[in-house]
Amino acid sequence: MGDVPLSHPRYNSLMGRKLLTEAAADGLLADSALIAHGRGEAYDYLLGETTCESAQAAIKQSALLMKQAKKCVISVNGNAVALAAADLIRCAAVLQCPIEINIYYRTLERMTALYSRLERVRNEVSEGGAPAGWEGDWQSAVRKVAILGIHPDSQIPNLEGPRANCCSDGIFNADVIFVPLEDGDRCEALMEMGKQLIVVDLNPLSRTARRATVTIVDELMRMAPILLSYLVNGVSIAQPEWDNKANLEDSLVVMLNYLRK
Amino acid sequence: MGDVPLSHPRYNSLMGRKLLTEAAADGLLADSALIAHGRGEAYDYLLGETTCESAQAAIKQSALLMKQAKKCVISVNGNAVALAAADLIRCAAVLQCPIEINIYYRTLERMTALYSRLERVRNEVSEGGAPAGWEGDWQSAVRKVAILGIHPDSQIPNLEGPRANCCSDGIFNADVIFVPLEDGDRCEALMEMGKQLIVVDLNPLSRTARRATVTIVDELMRMAPILLSYLVNGVSIAQPEWDNKANLEDSLVVMLNYLRK
């Protein structure tokens, strides 16, 4: 896939596709990761490839939860790293929380490749400019972001196999977990641990979407800078009691209207 | 991905995923083929992963067109070979028409890999049993199926690059082309040549779906044996005048109802 011109009307979608195929070639992804991305593309198409109002509200609510957390963590898999590593590291720097790598098909090769990629991006982000509105020492804030996951010392209960592995400094003791692109089983196991779970899922009907505390029905590359901006600048409007089910239904209506017209 | 038990409620979907990731490892697919498959998975999910009535009608209409054709050809890309090579060769044997490999990102390596795979499957199919209802010498019928595409001698007008290449014994002079998983540009160029185009596309809103003569909104692995059966046993009920737009709308309604419930 060649370069994608910024002027292309479907720039974001084509850029996502390019980042994913490159990450696959770099050994960051499991076999089925590209297929999962394709499913997301289809649902995003039904959203008109824009961040809808209900997604905006969910991102706001997420920023609130993450800022109010006692211990927040950002959990990433291969697709999340491929699509949004830089913005997720920026979010972690603002919150001063760790990033934990947690993948479904865990192999040492992939864990190491993801760790190296995140380290490299953390370096680039620390050398780059601070987000608009940020006050303080950006370089030192970014450098303090811990990248966890390589040496797990805990297990998520009620989950079999290596995907139960996690870190006590990260997922295991966090009260709020931001985990884009989570699988259904892990989402349920984490909810049963009493955690508040924020997920990014383009399929509003998925098990993950229906179980999470806050579901952002949006594309990760598109929503990450919006979340970052809320984390830096705060959420001005007081949010009403969060009703995730109602919010999911609003996203469904957007898709229904798209199919109808 | 491990073995998929036949009893699994989502056997077809998981088997498709397995076949595609294996084909990718075997070098049959372009980078973006897995992503395209994922998009299909998402739309198939909205269909309830079954062949709906409007798809049944479209398959019937396709069988009629293919049987009435002066020169029919079955055009395949990497995904079609990975998912349904055997059944498509069976269809070609029944119709005594050629199969032509025609891929978007044409490289000699992939063309050769696809040709070898089709040759191997043609052998297996000729050694295997004839489809129910078939009368005649199955082995010789299968062996006569030509596999075209490696040595193109013609070009589809109004199409740039290597994907314009095709064979005069196949696509170029055919009046009816069965082409699962076609891209929009090629679909339009072939329609402009005055051909009747039968496509299999899970997205009823795609350019290909809206432009084709007959659009089968169904999953290829699931619809191929149904098409084969109509080709062997004939279509008993006379079809009314074909209205592809109305048929597409019926498929959309199935998806809308799924999202609504």
Interface residues (C-beta under 8 A of the other chain):
Chain A: M1 R17 L20 T21 A24 A25 D31 S32 L34 I35 A36 H37 G38 R39 G40 E41 A42 Y43 Y45 N203 L205 L252 M255 L256 L259 R260
Chain B: M1 R17 L20 T21 A24 A25 D31 S32 L34 I35 A36 H37 G38 R39 G40 E41 A42 Y43 Y45 N203 L205 L252 M255 L256 L259 R260
